[in-house]
Amino acid sequence: MSPLLIFGAALAAIFILGAGIAFVATSNQSAVDERLEQFVGSNTTIVELPESVEADDGPDVADRLDKVLSGRNFFEPIRERISRADAKLRVSEYVTLVVISGVIGGVAGYFLPQNNSWFIGGLGIFLGIRVPRTYVRTMAKRRMQAFDAQLSDTLNLWVNALRSGYSVLQAMEAIATELPPPVSVEFERVVQEVRLGLSVEQALANMYRRVPSEDLDLVITAVNIQREVGGNLAEVLDTISYTIRERVRIKGEIRTLTAQGRASGWIISLLPVILGFILYLINPEYVSELWVLEDPWIWPQVIPCGWLVIAFSAMMIGAGAYAISKIVNIEV
């Protein structure tokens, strides 16, 4: 039997075993509590409902497995990344996608070259595992940029609502109704959490955990201070809005001026890797001399000189990419 088939069968057995353990170990929980936890988070105490409120069906195996994985410290960063990206994925589904992507990448890397290579297969597994994480990170970054771009208009609407006599919560309801996503989605969730029993401070803190924006931190701090000691919140938010608009303008100018440098960094970093992969597809015997266990040796019968060349090349590419990123990354 092929080693890849054995590897895939072992992974499938592990996931089936984990699902079974989660199904047996996890106790039944009311579906109403499950719906509440979607809004207020797993760390918030849920108010017990009367016993007359019963759920028709309990959570399925996927829900149980997701709850078990979400409660582990190892999977908590995954849950935060998914929440920031607003991806419609569970933690268990994300882990499954990572495994499937890694297996597909490994199989493609092993069978794509003319001569089957475990080295390219391992590289394919590594790249395949990185694909879902890169996708989620990119979606979270785009969502963060969209939120920051809409925050100035959000504050303008908030200020006008406060000056019209609205309360803080009513102003957030107006933001959730009038503005497009992702701002409307986040403020609507804040309003829902407050209606479910959380304080405004806790709901805003949950929003900041989902959208860790520096500008949003200023807004939340101003709201919390106003609720504790009082003051003219509309005037404070108006000043913050002006500061955010100027910062966004300056960041846009800097991004335009450094676009050529960022493009150069990507080209310099990816060109050697892509060119090496293409050469390997064309002539695998020639490129494979870099990692074959033959003379000359650095460590006899253990480390050939080709490994040193690969390691040194990777270090130089990484150092160049890091230097360029530091040059073009200008803090405002």
Secondary structure, DSSP 8 states (H G I E B T S, - for coil): --HHHHHHHHHHHHHHHHHHHHHHHS----HHHHHHHHHH-TTS------TT---SS---HHHHHHHHHHTSGGGHHHHHHHHHHT-S--HHHHHHHHHHHHHHHHHHHHHSSSS--HHHHHHHHHHHHHHHHHHHHHHHHHHHHHHHHHHHHHHHHHHHHHHTT--HHHHHHHHHHHS-TTHHHHHHHHHHHHHTT--HHHHHHHHHHHS--HHHHHHHHHHHHHHHH---HHHHHHHHHHHHHHHHHHHHHHHHHTHHHHHHHHHHHHHHHHHHHHHHHH-HHHHGGGTSS-SSEEETTTEEHHHHHHHHHHHHHHHHHHHHHHHH----
